[in-house]
Amino acid sequence: MTFSLSDSKIFIFCGEYGSGKTQVALNYSKFLAKAYGKSYLVDLDIVNPFFRSRDSAEDLRKKGVEVIFNQRYLYADLPALPPEVIGCFTSDKPVVIDVGGDDGAIVLGRYYHHLQKAGFEFWMVINEKRPFTSTVEGIKAIKERIERKSRLKVTGFINNTNLGELTEVEDILKGQELVQKAAEELNLKVVFTAAKKELVEDIKEKINTKVFPIEIDYKLPWL
């Protein structure tokens, strides 16, 4: 699959609870590992600690994804990224960072200078079906809060509108309209639209942005 999105090698995924950002980050890290032989997945989601289980990390490692997480550092009085992360910033392999919650954004902001030097994309995942991101005003408010906490600027939006297994093409298209409108008002790009594999072909014909196929991982504890 050809899916060139950026020359950057650090991809940060953020989003409100229920946005589906972890699923998107998980799939994107596997896509990068397949394309480049290996990728790193840095878990900064304090709310939903999926990647921290030994089984999940081992399963991803078999697919070329090296998971980086250290509970001792993240839950300290002054939370920080594990030392291994700095090494990732200088690696020639791509890095995906899954940021969850305000605390995760604050930790990320402490590495502002490292990230600026390395270059990065900071993508906000949006699910139009969630109450806080169902309007342009709501999307703007969430974006501003994340930027304030992280000290970093969001560089693009991802439309991940879904209702889980009940998702239909029309749901995704409705979300696309909202995300596109918000992006235009904020002078940002819609990086891609995420969709289950079986819906991709139908959606491709109806929108101008790239469509990224998602495999839903039902091992996530909140699904």
MIDOSE-1310 file (N, C-alpha, C; in nm, 2 decimals, decimal comma, always signed):
residues 223
mtfs	+0,08/-0,12/+0,00/+0,00/+0,00/+0,00/+0,09/+0,12/+0,00; +0,07/+0,21/-0,09/+0,14/+0,34/-0,10/+0,06/+0,44/-0,02; +0,12/+0,50/+0,08/+0,04/+0,59/+0,17/+0,14/+0,70/+0,22; +0,20/+0,77/+0,14/+0,30/+0,87/+0,18/+0,23/+0,99/+0,23
lsds	+0,25/+1,03/+0,36/+0,18/+1,14/+0,42/+0,27/+1,26/+0,46; +0,39/+1,23/+0,49/+0,48/+1,33/+0,55/+0,63/+1,28/+0,54; +0,72/+1,38/+0,53/+0,86/+1,35/+0,54/+0,91/+1,34/+0,68; +0,82/+1,37/+0,78/+0,86/+1,36/+0,92/+0,87/+1,21/+0,96
kifi	+0,94/+1,19/+1,06/+0,95/+1,05/+1,11/+0,89/+1,03/+1,25; +0,84/+1,14/+1,31/+0,77/+1,14/+1,44/+0,63/+1,18/+1,42; +0,54/+1,09/+1,46/+0,39/+1,11/+1,44/+0,32/+1,10/+1,57; +0,27/+1,22/+1,61/+0,20/+1,22/+1,74/+0,05/+1,22/+1,72
fcge	-0,02/+1,13/+1,79/-0,16/+1,12/+1,78/-0,23/+1,17/+1,91; -0,32/+1,26/+1,90/-0,39/+1,31/+2,02/-0,54/+1,31/+1,99; -0,62/+1,32/+2,09/-0,77/+1,32/+2,07/-0,84/+1,31/+2,20; -0,97/+1,35/+2,20/-1,05/+1,34/+2,31/-1,09/+1,19/+2,34
ygsg	-1,13/+1,16/+2,46/-1,17/+1,03/+2,49/-1,28/+0,98/+2,40; -1,27/+0,86/+2,34/-1,37/+0,81/+2,25/-1,34/+0,85/+2,10; -1,23/+0,92/+2,08/-1,19/+0,96/+1,94/-1,15/+0,84/+1,86; -1,09/+0,74/+1,93/-1,04/+0,62/+1,86/-0,89/+0,64/+1,82
ktqv	-0,83/+0,73/+1,89/-0,69/+0,76/+1,85/-0,60/+0,65/+1,87; -0,62/+0,57/+1,98/-0,53/+0,45/+2,01/-0,54/+0,35/+1,89; -0,66/+0,32/+1,84/-0,67/+0,23/+1,73/-0,60/+0,29/+1,61; -0,61/+0,42/+1,58/-0,55/+0,48/+1,47/-0,39/+0,47/+1,49
alny	-0,35/+0,51/+1,61/-0,20/+0,50/+1,63/-0,15/+0,36/+1,62; -0,22/+0,26/+1,67/-0,18/+0,12/+1,66/-0,17/+0,08/+1,52; -0,27/+0,11/+1,44/-0,26/+0,07/+1,30/-0,16/+0,15/+1,22; -0,14/+0,27/+1,25/-0,03/+0,35/+1,18/+0,11/+0,30/+1,22
skfl	+0,13/+0,26/+1,34/+0,26/+0,21/+1,38/+0,29/+0,08/+1,31; +0,19/-0,01/+1,29/+0,21/-0,13/+1,22/+0,23/-0,10/+1,07; +0,16/-0,01/+1,01/+0,18/+0,03/+0,87/+0,33/+0,08/+0,85; +0,38/+0,16/+0,95/+0,51/+0,22/+0,93/+0,62/+0,10/+0,95
akay	+0,59/+0,01/+1,04/+0,68/-0,10/+1,06/+0,69/-0,19/+0,93; +0,58/-0,20/+0,87/+0,58/-0,28/+0,74/+0,66/-0,21/+0,63; +0,64/-0,08/+0,63/+0,71/+0,00/+0,53/+0,86/+0,02/+0,55; +0,90/+0,04/+0,68/+1,04/+0,07/+0,71/+1,11/-0,04/+0,79
gksy	+1,05/-0,15/+0,81/+1,12/-0,26/+0,87/+1,10/-0,26/+1,02; +1,07/-0,15/+1,08/+1,06/-0,13/+1,23/+1,00/+0,00/+1,25; +0,92/+0,01/+1,36/+0,87/+0,14/+1,41/+0,87/+0,14/+1,56; +0,87/+0,25/+1,63/+0,85/+0,26/+1,77/+0,72/+0,32/+1,80
lvdl	+0,66/+0,26/+1,91/+0,53/+0,31/+1,96/+0,55/+0,36/+2,10; +0,54/+0,49/+2,13/+0,56/+0,54/+2,26/+0,42/+0,56/+2,32; +0,39/+0,50/+2,44/+0,26/+0,50/+2,50/+0,26/+0,61/+2,61; +0,19/+0,72/+2,57/+0,17/+0,83/+2,67/+0,02/+0,84/+2,70
divn	-0,06/+0,73/+2,68/-0,20/+0,74/+2,71/-0,21/+0,69/+2,86; -0,23/+0,79/+2,95/-0,24/+0,76/+3,09/-0,38/+0,70/+3,13; -0,48/+0,73/+3,05/-0,62/+0,69/+3,08/-0,64/+0,55/+3,05; -0,60/+0,50/+2,93/-0,62/+0,36/+2,88/-0,49/+0,30/+2,85
pffr	-0,43/+0,23/+2,95/-0,30/+0,17/+2,94/-0,29/+0,04/+2,86; -0,34/+0,04/+2,74/-0,35/-0,09/+2,66/-0,21/-0,15/+2,63; -0,12/-0,07/+2,58/+0,00/-0,12/+2,52/+0,10/-0,17/+2,63; +0,06/-0,14/+2,76/+0,16/-0,17/+2,87/+0,15/-0,32/+2,91
srds	+0,05/-0,39/+2,87/+0,04/-0,53/+2,90/+0,15/-0,61/+2,82; +0,20/-0,71/+2,89/+0,31/-0,78/+2,83/+0,27/-0,85/+2,70; +0,15/-0,91/+2,70/+0,10/-0,98/+2,58/+0,09/-0,88/+2,46; +0,03/-0,77/+2,49/+0,01/-0,67/+2,38/+0,14/-0,63/+2,32
aedl	+0,24/-0,59/+2,41/+0,37/-0,55/+2,36/+0,44/-0,66/+2,28; +0,43/-0,78/+2,32/+0,50/-0,89/+2,25/+0,43/-0,92/+2,12; +0,30/-0,91/+2,11/+0,23/-0,92/+1,99/+0,27/-0,82/+1,88; +0,28/-0,69/+1,93/+0,33/-0,59/+1,84/+0,47/-0,60/+1,80
rkkg	+0,55/-0,65/+1,89/+0,70/-0,67/+1,86/+0,71/-0,77/+1,74; +0,63/-0,87/+1,74/+0,63/-0,97/+1,63/+0,60/-0,90/+1,49; +0,53/-0,79/+1,50/+0,49/-0,72/+1,38/+0,59/-0,61/+1,35; +0,70/-0,60/+1,42/+0,80/-0,50/+1,40/+0,78/-0,37/+1,47
vevi	+0,69/-0,37/+1,57/+0,66/-0,24/+1,65/+0,72/-0,26/+1,79; +0,81/-0,17/+1,82/+0,88/-0,17/+1,95/+0,80/-0,08/+2,04; +0,74/-0,13/+2,15/+0,66/-0,05/+2,24/+0,75/+0,01/+2,35; +0,74/+0,14/+2,37/+0,82/+0,20/+2,48/+0,72/+0,26/+2,58
fnqr	+0,74/+0,21/+2,70/+0,66/+0,26/+2,82/+0,73/+0,23/+2,94; +0,73/+0,32/+3,04/+0,80/+0,29/+3,17/+0,71/+0,35/+3,27; +0,64/+0,27/+3,34/+0,54/+0,32/+3,44/+0,61/+0,40/+3,55; +0,73/+0,37/+3,59/+0,80/+0,44/+3,69/+0,82/+0,59/+3,66
ylya	+0,85/+0,61/+3,53/+0,87/+0,75/+3,49/+0,74/+0,83/+3,47; +0,64/+0,76/+3,42/+0,51/+0,83/+3,38/+0,43/+0,87/+3,51; +0,44/+0,79/+3,61/+0,36/+0,81/+3,73/+0,44/+0,87/+3,84; +0,56/+0,92/+3,82/+0,64/+0,99/+3,92/+0,58/+1,13/+3,95
dlpa	+0,63/+1,19/+4,06/+0,58/+1,32/+4,09/+0,59/+1,42/+3,98; +0,70/+1,41/+3,90/+0,72/+1,49/+3,78/+0,73/+1,39/+3,66; +0,61/+1,36/+3,61/+0,61/+1,26/+3,50/+0,70/+1,30/+3,38; +0,76/+1,20/+3,32/+0,85/+1,22/+3,21/+0,85/+1,10/+3,12
lppe	+0,90/+1,12/+3,00/+0,92/+1,01/+2,91/+1,03/+0,92/+2,95; +1,03/+0,79/+2,93/+1,14/+0,71/+2,95/+1,27/+0,75/+2,88; +1,39/+0,73/+2,93/+1,51/+0,77/+2,86/+1,52/+0,72/+2,72; +1,46/+0,60/+2,69/+1,47/+0,54/+2,56/+1,41/+0,63/+2,45
vigc	+1,31/+0,71/+2,49/+1,24/+0,79/+2,39/+1,34/+0,89/+2,32; +1,43/+0,95/+2,40/+1,53/+1,04/+2,34/+1,60/+0,97/+2,23; +1,64/+0,84/+2,25/+1,71/+0,77/+2,15/+1,62/+0,75/+2,02; +1,49/+0,73/+2,04/+1,40/+0,72/+1,93/+1,40/+0,85/+1,84
ftsd	+1,41/+0,96/+1,90/+1,41/+1,09/+1,83/+1,52/+1,10/+1,73; +1,63/+1,03/+1,76/+1,75/+1,04/+1,67/+1,77/+0,91/+1,59; +1,67/+0,82/+1,60/+1,68/+0,69/+1,52/+1,64/+0,72/+1,38; +1,67/+0,63/+1,29/+1,63/+0,65/+1,15/+1,50/+0,58/+1,12
kpvv	+1,44/+0,52/+1,23/+1,31/+0,45/+1,21/+1,20/+0,54/+1,26; +1,08/+0,53/+1,21/+0,97/+0,62/+1,25/+0,92/+0,59/+1,39; +0,86/+0,70/+1,45/+0,81/+0,69/+1,58/+0,67/+0,74/+1,59; +0,58/+0,66/+1,65/+0,44/+0,70/+1,68/+0,43/+0,72/+1,83
idvg	+0,37/+0,84/+1,86/+0,34/+0,87/+2,01/+0,19/+0,88/+2,03; +0,14/+0,80/+2,12/+0,00/+0,80/+2,15/-0,02/+0,88/+2,28; -0,08/+1,00/+2,26/-0,10/+1,09/+2,38/-0,24/+1,08/+2,43; -0,26/+1,05/+2,56/-0,39/+1,05/+2,61/-0,40/+1,14/+2,74
gddg	-0,50/+1,22/+2,75/-0,53/+1,30/+2,87/-0,44/+1,42/+2,87; -0,47/+1,51/+2,96/-0,40/+1,63/+2,98/-0,26/+1,60/+3,03; -0,25/+1,50/+3,12/-0,11/+1,47/+3,18/-0,02/+1,43/+3,07; -0,07/+1,34/+2,98/+0,01/+1,30/+2,87/+0,06/+1,41/+2,78
aivl	-0,03/+1,51/+2,76/+0,01/+1,63/+2,68/+0,11/+1,71/+2,75; +0,10/+1,72/+2,88/+0,20/+1,80/+2,95/+0,34/+1,74/+2,95; +0,34/+1,60/+2,96/+0,47/+1,53/+2,95/+0,53/+1,55/+2,82; +0,45/+1,55/+2,71/+0,50/+1,57/+2,58/+0,56/+1,71/+2,56
gryy	+0,50/+1,81/+2,62/+0,55/+1,94/+2,61/+0,68/+1,96/+2,67; +0,72/+1,88/+2,76/+0,86/+1,89/+2,82/+0,97/+1,86/+2,72; +0,93/+1,80/+2,61/+1,03/+1,76/+2,51/+1,01/+1,85/+2,38; +0,96/+1,97/+2,41/+0,94/+2,06/+2,30/+1,06/+2,08/+2,21
hhlq	+1,18/+2,11/+2,27/+1,30/+2,13/+2,19/+1,35/+2,01/+2,11; +1,34/+1,89/+2,18/+1,38/+1,77/+2,11/+1,29/+1,75/+1,98; +1,16/+1,77/+2,00/+1,06/+1,75/+1,89/+1,08/+1,85/+1,78; +1,11/+1,97/+1,82/+1,13/+2,08/+1,72/+1,25/+2,05/+1,64
kagf	+1,35/+2,00/+1,70/+1,48/+1,97/+1,63/+1,46/+1,85/+1,54; +1,39/+1,75/+1,58/+1,37/+1,63/+1,50/+1,27/+1,64/+1,39; +1,17/+1,73/+1,41/+1,06/+1,74/+1,32/+0,95/+1,65/+1,35; +0,83/+1,69/+1,34/+0,72/+1,60/+1,38/+0,59/+1,64/+1,31
efwm	+0,49/+1,55/+1,31/+0,35/+1,58/+1,28/+0,27/+1,55/+1,40; +0,18/+1,64/+1,43/+0,09/+1,63/+1,55/-0,05/+1,63/+1,50; -0,11/+1,51/+1,50/-0,24/+1,49/+1,44/-0,35/+1,47/+1,55; -0,46/+1,54/+1,53/-0,57/+1,53/+1,62/-0,68/+1,44/+1,56
vine	-0,71/+1,33/+1,63/-0,81/+1,24/+1,58/-0,95/+1,28/+1,63; -1,04/+1,28/+1,53/-1,17/+1,34/+1,56/-1,28/+1,24/+1,53; -1,37/+1,21/+1,62/-1,49/+1,13/+1,60/-1,61/+1,22/+1,62; -1,68/+1,25/+1,51/-1,79/+1,34/+1,51/-1,91/+1,29/+1,60
krpf	-1,91/+1,16/+1,63/-2,01/+1,10/+1,71/-1,99/+1,12/+1,86; -1,88/+1,18/+1,90/-1,86/+1,21/+2,04/-1,90/+1,35/+2,07; -1,97/+1,37/+2,18/-2,03/+1,50/+2,21/-1,93/+1,62/+2,21; -1,81/+1,61/+2,25/-1,72/+1,72/+2,26/-1,66/+1,76/+2,12
tstv	-1,68/+1,67/+2,03/-1,62/+1,71/+1,89/-1,73/+1,69/+1,79; -1,85/+1,72/+1,82/-1,96/+1,71/+1,73/-1,99/+1,84/+1,66; -1,92/+1,95/+1,69/-1,93/+2,08/+1,63/-1,79/+2,14/+1,60; -1,79/+2,24/+1,51/-1,66/+2,30/+1,48/-1,61/+2,37/+1,61
egik	-1,70/+2,43/+1,68/-1,66/+2,50/+1,80/-1,60/+2,41/+1,91; -1,66/+2,29/+1,92/-1,60/+2,19/+2,01/-1,47/+2,14/+1,97; -1,45/+2,12/+1,84/-1,32/+2,08/+1,79/-1,21/+2,18/+1,81; -1,25/+2,31/+1,79/-1,16/+2,42/+1,82/-1,11/+2,42/+1,96
aike	-1,21/+2,40/+2,05/-1,18/+2,41/+2,20/-1,09/+2,30/+2,24; -1,11/+2,18/+2,19/-1,03/+2,06/+2,23/-0,89/+2,09/+2,17; -0,88/+2,13/+2,05/-0,75/+2,16/+1,99/-0,67/+2,26/+2,07; -0,73/+2,37/+2,11/-0,67/+2,47/+2,18/-0,62/+2,42/+2,32
rier	-0,70/+2,34/+2,38/-0,66/+2,29/+2,51/-0,54/+2,20/+2,50; -0,54/+2,11/+2,40/-0,43/+2,02/+2,38/-0,30/+2,10/+2,35; -0,31/+2,20/+2,27/-0,20/+2,28/+2,23/-0,14/+2,36/+2,35; -0,23/+2,40/+2,43/-0,19/+2,48/+2,55/-0,12/+2,39/+2,65
ksrl	-0,17/+2,27/+2,67/-0,10/+2,17/+2,76/+0,03/+2,12/+2,71; +0,04/+2,10/+2,58/+0,16/+2,03/+2,52/+0,26/+2,14/+2,47; +0,22/+2,26/+2,45/+0,31/+2,37/+2,40/+0,34/+2,34/+2,25; +0,27/+2,25/+2,19/+0,30/+2,21/+2,05/+0,17/+2,25/+1,97
kvtg	+0,19/+2,27/+1,84/+0,08/+2,31/+1,75/+0,03/+2,18/+1,67; -0,10/+2,16/+1,68/-0,15/+2,05/+1,59/-0,13/+2,09/+1,45; -0,09/+1,99/+1,37/-0,05/+2,01/+1,23/-0,16/+1,96/+1,13; -0,25/+1,88/+1,18/-0,36/+1,82/+1,09/-0,46/+1,75/+1,17
finn	-0,57/+1,72/+1,10/-0,69/+1,65/+1,16/-0,70/+1,51/+1,09; -0,75/+1,42/+1,17/-0,78/+1,28/+1,11/-0,93/+1,26/+1,14; -1,01/+1,23/+1,04/-1,15/+1,20/+1,05/-1,16/+1,05/+1,09; -1,20/+1,02/+1,21/-1,22/+0,88/+1,26/-1,36/+0,86/+1,31
tnlg	-1,45/+0,93/+1,24/-1,59/+0,92/+1,28/-1,64/+0,77/+1,27; -1,69/+0,72/+1,38/-1,74/+0,58/+1,39/-1,83/+0,56/+1,50; -1,91/+0,45/+1,48/-2,00/+0,40/+1,58/-1,97/+0,25/+1,61; -1,84/+0,22/+1,61/-1,80/+0,09/+1,63/-1,84/+0,00/+1,52
elte	-1,90/-0,12/+1,55/-1,95/-0,21/+1,45/-2,07/-0,16/+1,38; -2,13/-0,06/+1,43/-2,25/-0,01/+1,36/-2,22/+0,10/+1,26; -2,09/+0,13/+1,24/-2,05/+0,24/+1,15/-2,09/+0,21/+1,01; -2,15/+0,31/+0,94/-2,19/+0,30/+0,80/-2,11/+0,41/+0,72
vedi	-2,11/+0,39/+0,59/-2,04/+0,49/+0,51/-2,10/+0,63/+0,53; -2,23/+0,64/+0,55/-2,29/+0,77/+0,57/-2,24/+0,84/+0,69; -2,21/+0,76/+0,80/-2,16/+0,82/+0,92/-2,02/+0,89/+0,90; -1,94/+0,81/+0,83/-1,80/+0,86/+0,80/-1,81/+0,99/+0,71
lkgq	-1,90/+0,99/+0,61/-1,91/+1,10/+0,52/-1,96/+1,23/+0,60; -2,05/+1,21/+0,69/-2,10/+1,32/+0,77/-1,99/+1,38/+0,86; -1,91/+1,29/+0,91/-1,79/+1,33/+0,99/-1,69/+1,40/+0,91; -1,68/+1,36/+0,78/-1,58/+1,42/+0,69/-1,62/+1,57/+0,67
elvq	-1,74/+1,59/+0,65/-1,79/+1,73/+0,63/-1,75/+1,82/+0,74; -1,78/+1,77/+0,86/-1,75/+1,85/+0,98/-1,60/+1,87/+1,00; -1,52/+1,77/+0,99/-1,37/+1,78/+1,00/-1,31/+1,87/+0,90; -1,36/+1,86/+0,77/-1,31/+1,94/+0,67/-1,34/+2,09/+0,69
kaae	-1,46/+2,11/+0,74/-1,50/+2,25/+0,77/-1,41/+2,31/+0,88; -1,39/+2,23/+0,99/-1,31/+2,28/+1,10/-1,16/+2,30/+1,05; -1,12/+2,21/+0,97/-0,98/+2,23/+0,91/-0,97/+2,35/+0,83; -1,06/+2,38/+0,75/-1,06/+2,50/+0,66/-1,06/+2,63/+0,75
elnl	-1,14/+2,63/+0,85/-1,15/+2,75/+0,94/-1,02/+2,77/+1,02; -0,95/+2,66/+1,05/-0,83/+2,67/+1,12/-0,70/+2,67/+1,04; -0,72/+2,67/+0,91/-0,61/+2,66/+0,81/-0,52/+2,54/+0,83; -0,59/+2,42/+0,85/-0,52/+2,30/+0,87/-0,56/+2,20/+0,76
kvvf	-0,49/+2,09/+0,75/-0,52/+1,99/+0,65/-0,59/+1,87/+0,72; -0,67/+1,80/+0,64/-0,73/+1,67/+0,68/-0,63/+1,57/+0,63; -0,56/+1,51/+0,72/-0,45/+1,42/+0,68/-0,50/+1,29/+0,61; -0,60/+1,23/+0,68/-0,67/+1,12/+0,62/-0,79/+1,09/+0,69
taak	-0,87/+1,00/+0,63/-1,00/+0,95/+0,69/-0,97/+0,80/+0,72; -1,00/+0,77/+0,85/-0,98/+0,63/+0,89/-1,11/+0,55/+0,87; -1,10/+0,43/+0,83/-1,22/+0,35/+0,81/-1,19/+0,20/+0,81; -1,29/+0,12/+0,86/-1,27/-0,02/+0,85/-1,24/-0,07/+0,71
kelv	-1,16/-0,17/+0,69/-1,12/-0,21/+0,56/-1,24/-0,24/+0,46; -1,35/-0,29/+0,51/-1,46/-0,33/+0,43/-1,54/-0,20/+0,38; -1,51/-0,09/+0,43/-1,58/+0,04/+0,39/-1,49/+0,12/+0,30; -1,36/+0,09/+0,29/-1,27/+0,18/+0,23/-1,30/+0,21/+0,08
edik	-1,33/+0,11/+0,01/-1,36/+0,13/-0,14/-1,48/+0,22/-0,16; -1,58/+0,20/-0,08/-1,70/+0,29/-0,10/-1,67/+0,43/-0,06; -1,59/+0,45/+0,04/-1,56/+0,59/+0,08/-1,47/+0,66/-0,01; -1,37/+0,59/-0,07/-1,27/+0,64/-0,16/-1,34/+0,72/-0,27
ekin	-1,45/+0,67/-0,32/-1,52/+0,73/-0,44/-1,59/+0,86/-0,40; -1,60/+0,89/-0,27/-1,69/+1,00/-0,23/-1,62/+1,11/-0,17; -1,49/+1,10/-0,14/-1,41/+1,21/-0,07/-1,28/+1,23/-0,14; -1,22/+1,34/-0,12/-1,09/+1,38/-0,18/-0,97/+1,34/-0,10
tkvf	-0,99/+1,32/+0,03/-0,87/+1,29/+0,11/-0,83/+1,14/+0,11; -0,71/+1,11/+0,15/-0,67/+0,97/+0,16/-0,76/+0,89/+0,26; -0,78/+0,77/+0,23/-0,85/+0,68/+0,32/-0,76/+0,57/+0,38; -0,75/+0,57/+0,51/-0,65/+0,48/+0,57/-0,73/+0,36/+0,63
piei	-0,71/+0,24/+0,59/-0,78/+0,12/+0,64/-0,74/+0,08/+0,78; -0,84/+0,06/+0,86/-0,82/+0,03/+1,00/-0,86/-0,12/+1,03; -0,78/-0,19/+1,10/-0,82/-0,32/+1,16/-0,85/-0,30/+1,30; -0,97/-0,33/+1,34/-1,01/-0,31/+1,48/-0,95/-0,42/+1,57
dykl	-0,88/-0,38/+1,67/-0,82/-0,47/+1,77/-0,91/-0,49/+1,88; -0,98/-0,60/+1,89/-1,08/-0,62/+2,00/-1,02/-0,67/+2,13; -0,89/-0,67/+2,13/-0,82/-0,69/+2,26/-0,81/-0,57/+2,35; -0,84/-0,45/+2,29/-0,85/-0,33/+2,37/-0,95/-0,35/+2,48
pwl	-0,91/-0,33/+2,60/-1,00/-0,36/+2,71/-1,13/-0,29/+2,72; -1,14/-0,17/+2,65/-1,27/-0,09/+2,66/-1,36/-0,12/+2,55; -1,33/-0,22/+2,46/-1,41/-0,26/+2,35/-1,49/-0,38/+2,38
